[in-house]
Amino acid sequence: MTFSFSPLAFMKPELGAEFTGEGTHFAVFSAHAEKIELCLFSEDGKSEIARLALPHREGDIWSGYIEGLRPGTIYGYRAHGAYRPEEGLRFNPNKLLLDPYAKQLHGDLIWDDALYGYTVGDDNGDLSFDERDSAPFMMKGVVQDPAFDWDGDEAIRRPWTDTIIYEAHVRGMTMLNPHVPEHLRGTFLGMCSQPILDHLTRLGITAIELLPVQSFVDDRYLIEKGLRNYWGYQPIGFFAPQPRFMSSAHITEFKTMVRRFHAAGIEVIMDVVYNHTAEGSELGPTLSYRGLDNLSYYRASPENPRHTFDTTGTGNTLNASHPMVLRMVLDSLRYWVGTMHIDGFRFDLASTLGRENPDFDREGTFFNAIRQDPILSGVKLIAEPWDIGSGGYQVGGFPPPFREWNDKYRDTTRCFWKQDGGQAADMAARVAGSSVQFNHSGRTASSSVNLLSAHDGFTLHDVVSYNEKHNEANGEDNRDGHSNNHSYNMGAEGETDDAAINARRILRVKNMIASLFLSQGVPMLLGGDELGNSQNGNNNAYCQDNEISWINWDQANTALIDFTRAIITLRKAHPALRQEQFLTGEELLEGKKDIAWFRQDGQPMEDGDWQDGERRLFGCYLSNIRDVVQFEVEEDAVFCVFNAGGDDTITLPALPGIEGWTRIFDTREREDAEDDNRFTLSETSIAVFVPEKAN
């Protein structure tokens, strides 16, 4: 078959390969190339059957249209231009390049020295030039037909105050679930199978946050060690679903997953990685962006453009302040929202996206572009508010409408329940929504995404089971991963048959889970924590695509699942626990306050009480009285007691309009022994009370 571009010179606004119904339009960006060639491949992707120079250039967009070219066509690019690595120019037409806008990938990356633009092992290093063809080892793009029957699917757009996030991995969630059909385990279709949906809906989850599902590669050094990239934080394509998660060659499987989640009332949030790519430093391979326009796509070292500027720890930093790179990121986000019906994004190392030559700027190009976008500004946006660069830790520093992962919540909660001294005041601040960090610039009390654990670090079970990390399986002599985990094993490292130790561990897990759902902000639960899932002490399981990381459903703690469901149900029933506005403690109506803090004797906490380093108990009164005044909603109030100390008795406060109190929740099972609003509290426990209204 002969292929040729149409002589008709026209420019579609879209970049990438766009099927028009009668042919396919190709467009790619490069500011420094001298020629771009489109390469077409046989149906199996092994043979290059055509190589055509893109005939049109307008500005820095190269394009061409081939009439009759259909979806399913496999393709890639080759870029011609100067090869002057000392100036940051690394064009090498011997290297097949993946289209940055490819909607689907064909084939796997096969690691070979031919993938590098320079000759590996040459005395001149990355200044040398490699003439081998990389096509036999490269994944390729596939032309797509965007048609799909969404069957009336619409975005849920649930308020942040009603959102409960569940962080999960497609393979980790499904590989060991005996109720998921075996042929669907590890796939998008397995992720949305009825057993998974039933578990999440019974639990009360409203949003699933998926670890990276955009296409990524397995690092060469991992493959050589018999491991592979499990988490997925090595992106190569920002538009294509990861092929590993598909049971067929149809990306409609991803759309089917989203549609089924939506039908179950669950929003889908994607963990996205726009801060770097899998090409690594200047010593990495030439797979796409480096070969198309290294100087535009990546930040160069200010001292020497030969080297990449790295604030991510991966070797390179995507140059999101460049207008065309920024456009690619925004186009990608809009694609996932518009075409794939995604409800939101969690941005990995989001501080990098806010860097402007090179410092972090909350009013920077990326954030301003998102905020003015009529599509993107309306979806859920979550920042991981740090990177490894100077000034990269920015918790509380992001502009609205971004929410942020709050590691201060994680660390304080672990330390408080570990019974470290001097934690009461900090724990109270976390329960109230971390206002010091987030109450500014018109931000709301839902700005903090509260978490106890996440994919990166110990599972919650391991927080109470291990004093030390155990990452030996990663092959790095246990040097990788964090050492400061604020964990305590209760007297035995790892699994034990000691019933007393196991009982103490479960109680501490319950107290932390209860704290999470009794706090202002948006709760995020790590998938498997509600089951008591363990990673055997591995707190950096990024390369463990096996039983270490996969959730072990056969050993699920059903009592802990029931407990988690109960506290989520309680949260949903009480608006006072999930308010949009920050709580101030001022009197608003008939002497009523939205928040107040109390000692064991029922008296208000004073400054000196908070400064007591041995204080491990406090009570918190919460009311939605501000919404009652503003919106005339029904009044709701709760009183929560957080006791990280020993057995105690608390006198609940006498407050206007409240005649008495009823205990509705306790992390320990016990009968009430009450006298004049005095309640017994067990050692290390949480109790929740609701008012008995006066007649």
C-alpha positions in Angstrom: 0.0 0.0 0.0 1.3 3.5 -0.9 0.9 6.3 1.6 1.2 9.9 0.8 0.1 13.2 2.4 -2.7 15.2 0.9 -1.5 18.4 -0.8 -4.3 20.2 0.9 -2.6 22.5 3.4 -4.8 22.8 6.4 -4.2 22.9 10.2 -6.4 21.2 12.7 -6.1 22.7 16.1 -5.4 19.4 17.8 -1.9 17.9 18.2 -1.4 14.2 17.9 -3.0 11.8 15.5 -6.7 12.7 14.9 -9.0 10.5 12.9 -11.4 12.7 11.0 -13.7 10.0 9.8 -12.1 10.0 6.3 -8.4 10.0 7.2 -5.9 10.9 9.9 -4.3 14.3 10.6 -0.9 14.2 12.3 0.6 17.2 14.2 3.6 17.4 16.5 5.5 20.3 18.2 9.2 21.0 17.8 10.8 24.4 17.9 14.4 23.3 17.0 13.9 20.5 14.5 14.8 20.9 10.9 12.5 18.0 9.6 10.0 15.6 11.2 9.3 12.3 9.6 6.1 10.2 10.2 6.9 6.5 10.3 4.1 4.0 9.7 4.3 0.3 10.7 2.8 -3.0 9.9 -0.1 -4.4 11.9 2.3 -6.2 14.3 4.4 -3.1 14.7 7.6 -4.9 13.6 8.1 -3.5 10.1 8.4 0.1 9.1 6.3 0.3 5.9 6.5 4.1 5.2 8.5 7.1 6.2 7.1 10.5 5.2 8.3 14.0 6.0 5.5 16.1 7.5 4.9 18.6 4.8 3.5 21.6 6.7 5.0 23.8 9.3 3.3 26.7 10.9 5.3 28.3 13.7 6.6 25.2 15.6 3.8 22.8 14.7 4.6 20.2 12.0 1.6 18.5 10.4 0.2 16.5 7.5 -3.0 14.7 6.6 -3.3 11.2 5.0 -6.6 10.5 3.4 -8.0 7.0 4.0 -5.7 6.2 7.0 -7.8 4.5 9.6 -7.8 3.9 13.4 -5.5 1.1 14.4 -2.6 2.4 12.3 0.7 2.1 14.2 3.1 5.0 14.0 6.0 7.0 15.4 8.2 9.9 14.5 11.9 10.7 13.7 13.3 14.1 14.2 16.1 15.7 12.2 18.2 18.5 13.4 21.5 19.6 15.1 23.2 17.1 17.4 25.1 19.4 19.7 24.6 17.9 23.2 26.8 20.6 24.8 24.1 23.1 23.7 21.2 20.8 24.7 20.4 19.8 21.1 20.0 16.0 20.8 18.3 15.3 17.5 19.1 11.8 16.2 16.8 10.5 13.4 18.0 7.0 14.0 15.8 7.0 17.1 12.0 6.3 16.7 10.1 8.7 18.9 6.7 8.2 20.5 4.2 10.8 19.8 3.7 12.8 23.0 -0.1 12.9 22.2 -0.4 9.2 21.4 -3.8 7.9 22.7 -2.8 4.3 22.8 0.5 2.4 22.8 1.5 -0.7 20.9 4.2 -3.1 22.2 6.5 -2.9 25.2 9.7 -1.1 25.6 12.6 -3.6 25.2 15.7 -2.2 26.8 18.6 -2.1 24.4 21.6 0.3 24.0 20.0 1.3 20.6 17.4 3.3 22.5 20.1 5.9 23.5 20.9 8.8 21.3 24.6 8.5 22.3 26.7 5.3 22.2 26.6 3.7 25.6 30.1 2.9 26.8 31.8 5.4 24.5 34.6 7.4 26.0 32.8 10.6 25.1 29.7 9.6 26.9 26.5 11.5 26.0 28.5 13.6 23.6 28.9 10.7 21.2 26.3 9.8 18.5 24.6 6.4 18.1 23.6 5.3 14.6 21.5 2.2 15.4 17.8 2.1 14.7 15.8 2.0 17.9 12.5 1.1 16.2 12.7 -2.7 16.9 12.8 -1.9 20.7 10.3 1.0 20.9 6.7 1.1 21.7 4.6 2.9 19.1 1.5 5.0 19.0 -1.9 3.8 17.7 -4.4 6.0 15.8 -7.6 6.0 17.8 -11.3 6.4 17.1 -12.8 8.3 20.0 -16.3 7.0 19.6 -17.8 5.3 22.7 -21.3 4.8 24.1 -21.2 6.5 27.5 -24.9 5.5 28.0 -25.8 8.9 29.5 -22.8 9.0 31.9 -22.3 12.4 33.5 -19.8 13.8 36.0 -20.9 13.4 39.6 -19.2 16.6 40.9 -19.7 15.7 44.6 -18.9 18.5 47.1 -15.5 18.2 48.8 -17.2 18.1 52.2 -19.0 14.9 51.2 -15.9 13.3 49.6 -14.2 10.2 51.0 -11.1 9.2 49.0 -9.7 5.7 48.7 -6.2 5.4 47.2 -5.7 2.2 45.3 -3.6 0.5 42.6 -5.3 -1.4 39.7 -3.2 -4.5 40.2 -2.8 -4.2 43.9 -6.6 -4.0 44.4 -7.5 -7.0 42.2 -4.7 -9.5 41.8 -5.4 -11.5 45.0 -9.1 -10.9 45.2 -10.7 -14.4 44.9 -14.0 -12.9 43.8 -12.7 -11.0 40.8 -12.7 -13.2 37.7 -9.2 -14.5 37.2 -8.8 -13.2 33.6 -9.7 -9.7 34.7 -7.3 -9.4 37.7 -4.8 -6.6 37.3 -6.9 -4.8 34.7 -9.3 -1.8 34.5 -12.2 -4.3 34.0 -11.2 -6.1 37.1 -11.0 -2.8 39.0 -14.6 -2.1 38.2 -15.9 -5.7 38.6 -18.8 -6.1 41.0 -16.8 -7.5 44.0 -14.7 -4.3 44.0 -17.6 -2.0 43.5 -19.6 -3.8 46.3 -16.7 -3.5 48.7 -16.2 0.2 48.1 -19.9 1.1 48.2 -20.5 -0.9 51.4 -17.6 0.9 52.9 -19.0 4.3 52.0 -16.2 5.4 49.6 -17.2 8.3 47.2 -14.0 8.7 45.2 -11.3 6.2 44.0 -7.8 7.7 43.6 -5.9 5.5 41.2 -2.1 5.3 41.2 -0.7 6.2 37.8 -2.6 4.7 34.9 -1.1 6.9 32.2 1.5 4.9 30.2 4.8 4.4 32.0 7.9 2.2 31.6 9.9 -0.2 33.7 13.2 1.2 34.6 16.1 -0.6 33.0 17.9 -1.2 36.3 14.8 -2.8 37.7 14.4 -5.1 34.8 18.0 -6.2 35.2 17.3 -7.0 38.9 14.1 -9.0 38.0 11.8 -6.3 39.3 9.6 -3.7 37.6 7.9 -0.4 38.1 4.8 -1.1 40.2 3.7 2.3 41.3 4.0 3.8 37.7 5.9 7.0 38.4 7.9 6.8 35.2 5.6 8.3 32.6 6.2 8.1 28.9 2.8 9.0 27.5 0.4 11.5 29.1 -2.6 10.6 26.9 -2.5 6.8 26.7 -3.7 4.3 29.4 -1.1 1.9 30.6 -1.3 -1.2 28.4 -0.5 -3.5 31.4 -3.9 -2.7 32.8 -5.9 -3.8 29.8 -7.1 -7.3 29.0 -7.4 -6.5 25.3 -6.1 -4.0 22.8 -9.1 -1.6 23.3 -8.7 1.5 25.5 -12.5 1.5 25.8 -11.8 -0.8 28.8 -10.7 2.4 30.7 -13.9 4.2 29.7 -16.0 1.2 30.8 -14.3 1.3 34.2 -15.1 5.0 34.6 -18.7 4.5 33.5 -19.2 1.6 36.0 -17.6 3.6 38.9 -19.9 6.5 38.1 -23.0 4.3 38.0 -22.0 3.2 41.5 -21.8 6.8 42.7 -18.0 6.8 42.9 -15.8 9.5 41.3 -12.5 8.6 39.6 -9.4 10.6 40.4 -6.1 10.0 38.6 -2.7 10.3 40.1 -0.8 12.1 37.3 2.9 12.7 36.9 3.6 15.9 34.8 6.8 16.8 36.6 9.2 14.5 34.8 9.3 11.6 32.2 11.0 8.2 32.0 13.8 9.6 29.8 15.8 10.5 32.9 18.9 12.7 32.8 21.0 13.4 29.7 22.4 9.9 30.2 18.9 8.4 29.7 17.3 7.0 26.6 15.8 9.0 23.7 12.2 7.8 23.6 10.1 10.9 22.7 10.5 14.4 24.2 14.3 14.4 24.2 14.4 13.5 20.6 11.7 15.9 19.5 13.0 19.0 21.3 15.1 18.5 24.4 15.6 22.2 25.0 11.8 22.9 25.0 10.4 19.9 26.9 13.0 19.8 29.7 14.5 22.3 32.1 18.2 22.7 31.4 20.8 23.2 34.1 21.4 27.0 34.4 25.1 26.4 34.4 25.3 24.0 31.4 22.5 23.2 28.9 24.1 19.8 28.3 22.7 18.7 31.7 19.0 18.4 32.8 17.8 20.4 35.8 16.4 17.9 38.3 14.0 18.9 41.1 12.2 15.5 41.0 15.0 13.0 41.8 14.4 11.2 38.5 17.0 12.9 36.4 14.9 15.5 34.5 12.2 18.1 35.1 9.4 18.8 32.6 9.5 22.4 31.6 5.8 23.2 32.3 6.5 27.0 32.0 7.2 26.6 28.3 3.9 27.5 26.5 3.8 24.4 24.3 4.8 22.0 27.1 2.1 23.7 29.2 -0.3 23.2 26.4 0.5 19.5 26.3 -0.2 19.2 30.0 -3.5 21.1 29.7 -4.5 19.2 26.6 -3.8 15.9 28.4 -5.9 17.0 31.5 -8.7 18.1 29.2 -8.6 14.8 27.3 -8.9 12.7 30.4 -11.8 14.9 31.6 -13.6 15.3 28.3 -13.0 12.1 26.4 -12.4 9.7 29.4 -14.8 11.3 31.9 -12.3 11.6 34.7 -13.4 13.5 37.8 -10.1 14.9 39.1 -6.4 14.6 39.5 -3.8 14.2 42.1 -0.6 15.9 40.9 2.6 14.1 41.9 5.4 16.4 43.1 3.2 19.4 42.3 5.7 21.9 43.6 7.7 21.3 40.4 4.8 22.4 38.3 4.8 25.7 40.1 8.5 26.4 39.6 9.3 29.6 37.6 13.1 29.8 36.9 13.5 28.0 39.2 11.6 29.0 42.4 8.1 27.9 43.4 5.5 30.5 42.6 1.9 30.0 43.7 0.8 32.5 41.1 2.9 30.8 38.4 2.0 29.9 34.8 0.7 26.4 35.5 -1.6 27.3 38.4 -3.0 30.4 36.6 -3.7 28.3 33.5 -5.6 25.8 35.5 -7.6 28.4 37.5 -8.8 30.2 34.4 -9.7 27.0 32.5 -13.5 26.5 32.5 -13.2 22.7 32.3 -10.2 22.0 34.6 -11.1 24.5 37.3 -14.3 22.6 38.0 -12.8 19.2 38.6 -11.1 17.9 41.8 -7.5 19.0 41.9 -5.2 17.7 44.6 -1.5 18.7 45.0 1.3 16.6 46.4 2.8 19.8 47.8 6.5 19.1 47.7 9.5 18.1 45.5 13.2 17.6 46.4 14.3 21.0 45.1 15.1 24.1 47.1 12.0 25.5 48.7 10.0 22.5 47.5 8.0 21.8 50.6 4.9 23.9 50.2 2.2 22.4 52.4 -0.5 25.1 52.5 1.1 27.1 49.8 -1.1 26.2 46.8 -3.8 28.4 45.4 -7.5 27.5 45.3 -9.1 25.4 43.9 -6.3 23.0 44.8 -6.5 20.7 47.8 -3.3 19.3 49.2 -2.0 16.1 50.8 -1.3 17.0 54.4 1.6 15.0 55.7 1.5 17.0 58.9 -1.8 15.3 59.6 -0.3 11.9 59.0 2.7 12.5 61.3 0.8 14.2 64.1 -1.8 11.5 64.3 0.8 8.8 64.4 2.8 10.5 67.1 -0.3 11.4 69.2 -1.5 7.8 69.3 2.1 6.5 69.8 1.8 8.5 73.0 4.6 10.8 72.3 4.7 13.8 74.6 3.6 17.3 73.7 1.2 16.3 70.8 -2.2 17.3 72.1 -2.1 20.9 70.7 -0.9 19.7 67.3 -3.5 16.9 67.2 -6.3 19.4 68.0 -5.1 21.6 65.2 -5.2 18.7 62.8 -8.7 17.7 64.0 -9.9 21.3 63.3 -8.6 21.3 59.7 -5.0 22.6 60.0 -6.0 26.2 59.8 -2.5 27.5 60.3 -1.5 25.9 57.0 -4.7 26.4 55.0 -6.9 29.3 56.4 -5.7 32.0 54.0 -6.3 33.4 50.5 -10.0 32.5 50.6 -9.3 28.8 51.0 -11.9 26.5 52.6 -11.7 24.0 55.5 -11.7 21.2 52.9 -8.3 22.3 51.6 -6.5 19.6 53.6 -6.6 16.1 52.4 -6.0 14.2 55.6 -4.2 10.8 55.4 -2.8 8.3 57.8 -0.8 6.4 55.1 -0.4 6.2 51.4 1.3 4.1 48.7 4.6 5.7 49.7 5.4 4.5 53.2 4.1 2.0 55.7 0.6 0.6 55.5 -1.4 1.5 58.6 -1.0 -2.1 59.9 2.8 -1.8 59.5 2.8 1.5 61.4 1.8 -0.5 64.5 3.8 -3.6 63.6 7.3 -2.4 62.7 9.9 -0.1 64.3 12.1 -0.3 61.3 11.6 -0.5 57.5 12.3 -3.8 55.8 13.0 -3.0 52.1 15.5 -5.8 51.5 13.4 -7.2 48.6 14.1 -3.9 46.7 17.7 -4.9 46.2 19.2 -1.7 47.6 20.4 -3.2 51.0 17.5 -1.5 52.8 19.0 1.9 52.1 15.9 3.2 50.2 12.7 4.5 51.8 12.1 6.8 54.8 13.5 5.9 58.2 11.4 8.3 60.2 8.0 6.6 60.1 6.6 7.5 63.5 5.8 3.8 64.0 5.9 1.5 67.0 5.6 -2.3 67.0 4.2 -2.7 70.5 7.0 -5.0 71.6 7.5 -7.4 68.6 8.9 -6.6 65.2 6.5 -7.8 62.5 3.8 -10.5 62.8 3.4 -12.2 66.2 1.1 -14.7 67.9 1.0 -12.6 71.1 -2.7 -11.9 71.5 -2.2 -8.9 73.8 0.2 -7.2 71.3 -2.2 -7.9 68.4 -5.1 -6.4 70.4 -3.1 -3.3 71.2 -2.2 -3.0 67.5 -5.8 -3.2 66.3 -6.9 -0.7 68.9 -4.3 1.8 67.7 -5.3 1.3 64.1 -9.0 1.9 65.1 -8.1 5.1 66.9 -6.2 6.5 64.0 -9.0 5.5 61.5 -11.6 7.1 63.8 -9.4 10.3 64.1 -9.3 10.5 60.3 -13.1 10.5 59.9 -13.7 12.8 62.8 -11.4 15.5 61.5 -12.3 18.6 59.4 -10.9 18.3 55.8 -11.1 15.5 53.2 -10.3 12.0 54.5 -8.2 9.7 52.3 -7.9 6.0 53.2 -5.1 3.8 51.7 -6.7 0.8 50.0 -6.2 -2.2 52.2 -5.8 -0.3 55.5 -9.5 -1.2 56.3 -8.5 -4.8 55.9 -5.4 -4.8 58.0 -3.2 -5.3 55.0 0.6 -5.5 55.4 3.6 -5.1 53.2 5.8 -7.0 55.6 7.5 -3.8 56.7 8.4 -2.6 53.2 7.8 1.2 53.1 9.0 1.8 49.5 7.3 -1.0 47.5 7.6 0.9 44.2 9.2 -2.1 42.5 7.2 -4.9 44.1 4.5 -6.0 41.6 3.8 -9.1 43.6 2.4 -10.3 46.9 4.3 -7.7 48.9 2.2 -4.9 47.4 -1.0 -6.7 46.4 -3.8 -6.6 48.9 -4.2 -9.9 50.7 -8.0 -10.3 50.7 -7.9 -13.8 52.2 -6.5 -12.5 55.5 -8.8 -9.5 55.7 -9.9 -8.4 59.2 -13.7 -8.3 58.7 -14.2 -6.7 62.1 -11.9 -3.8 61.1 -13.9 -3.5 57.8 -17.1 -3.2 59.8 -15.5 -0.6 62.2 -14.3 1.5 59.2 -17.7 1.3 57.7 -19.3 2.4 61.0 -17.1 5.5 61.4 -17.6 6.5 57.8 -21.4 6.2 58.3 -21.1 8.4 61.4 -19.2 11.0 59.5 -21.8 11.1 56.7 -24.6 11.5 59.3 -23.1 14.6 61.0 -22.5 17.8 59.0 -20.6 19.2 62.0 -17.7 16.8 61.1 -17.3 18.0 57.5 -17.7 21.7 57.2 -16.8 24.0 54.4 -15.8 26.9 56.5 -13.0 27.1 59.0 -14.1 27.0 62.6 -13.3 30.0 64.7 -14.7 29.4 68.2 -16.6 32.7 68.3 -20.1 32.9 69.7 -22.6 32.9 66.9 -26.2 32.3 68.2 -27.5 32.2 71.7 -24.0 31.8 73.1 -23.3 28.8 70.8 -19.9 28.3 69.1 -18.8 26.2 66.1 -15.9 24.7 68.0 -14.7 24.5 71.6 -12.1 22.5 73.5 -12.5 21.0 77.0 -10.5 19.3 79.8 -11.6 16.1 81.6 -13.4 18.2 84.2 -15.7 19.8 81.6 -14.0 23.1 81.7 -12.6 24.9 78.7 -9.0 24.3 77.8 -6.7 27.2 78.5 -3.3 28.1 77.0 -1.5 26.4 79.9 -3.4 23.2 79.4 -2.2 23.0 75.8 1.4 23.6 76.8 1.3 20.6 79.2 3.6 18.1 77.5 2.0 15.2 79.3 -1.5 16.0 78.2 -2.9 13.1 76.2 -6.7 13.8 76.5 -8.9 16.5 75.2 -12.5 17.0 74.2 -13.7 18.8 71.1 -17.2 20.2 70.6 -18.2 20.7 67.0 -21.3 22.4 65.7 -22.6 23.5 62.3 -24.1 26.6 63.9 -22.5 28.8 61.3 -24.4 27.1 58.5 -27.5 27.2 60.7 -27.2 31.0 60.8 -26.3 31.4 57.2 -28.4 28.8 55.5 -31.1 27.9 58.0 -30.1 24.2 58.0 -30.9 21.8 60.8 -28.5 22.1 63.7 -26.0 19.3 64.3 -23.4 19.0 67.1 -21.1 16.3 68.3 -18.6 16.0 71.2 -15.5 13.9 70.5 -13.0 12.8 73.2 -9.5 11.8 72.1 -7.7 9.9 74.8 -4.2 8.7 74.1 -3.6 8.2 77.8 -4.9 5.8 80.5 -8.3 5.0 81.9 -10.0 8.2 82.8 -13.3 9.9 83.5 -14.6 13.0 81.7 -17.3 15.4 82.6 -19.0 16.6 79.5 -19.6 20.3 79.3 -22.8 22.1 80.1 -23.7 24.1 76.9 -26.7 26.2 75.9 -29.6 24.2 74.7 -28.1 20.8 75.7 -29.5 18.9 78.6 -27.2 15.9 78.5 -25.1 13.7 76.3 -25.4 10.2 74.7 -22.4 8.2 73.7 -22.9 6.9 70.1 -19.5 5.6 69.2 -16.4 4.3 71.0 -13.3 2.6 69.7 -13.6 0.3 72.8 -16.6 -1.8 73.6 -17.9 -1.0 77.1 -21.1 -0.2 79.0 -21.7 3.4 80.1 -21.4 4.2 83.7 -22.6 7.8 83.9 -23.4 10.2 86.6 -24.3 13.9 85.9 -22.7 13.8 82.5 -19.6 12.0 83.8 -18.5 9.2 81.5 -15.8 6.6 81.8 -13.1 6.5 79.1 -10.9 3.5 78.5 -7.2 3.7 78.0 -6.2 4.9 74.5 -9.7 5.4 73.0 -12.0 7.7 71.2 -15.6 8.3 72.2 -18.2 10.4 70.4 -21.3 11.9 72.0 -24.4 13.7 70.7 -26.5 16.1 72.7 -29.8 15.4 74.3 -31.8 18.5 73.4 -33.6 20.4 76.2 -37.4 20.6 76.0 
